Amino acid sequence: HTHLHVIIIGVRDSVKQSLSTYLPESPRIVNLMQQTTVIELLSIIGQAKAVVCNDSFALHASTVMNTPVVCLTNGGYQGRYWPYPKELYAGPQQFLKSPTQSLKDLPIEQVWQSVQAFLPYE
């Protein structure tokens, strides 16, 4: 999937600085952290091949827009806000629960494998 672009959106100030140090220089990685309006965010989600997010607005917007979504979670609201019942959401969704309370403990390989399952083979 070398033709795909990664768009990074959202992110709190406390995470932005540390995340920025891990982003490789690449024309395929677009850093829009703290630079989008809600309308722009919805447009990006609507055009996305897949969304990776935590349990946040992006999860719920992806659900409404039938955009495939991989949600990274510590399990805090499991059964209350997610997963969505099949009668409300027919799109692909995957919830990856951290073995601890920290999302840092989710293996990146597991996240990437879940994303790849949603991407069209081209």
Beta strands, then each sheet from edge to edge (+ up, - down):
strand 1: 6-10
strand 2: 29-33
strand 3: 51-54
strand 4: 69-73
strand 5: 93-97
sheet 1: 1+ 2+
sheet 2: 3+ 4+ 5+
end
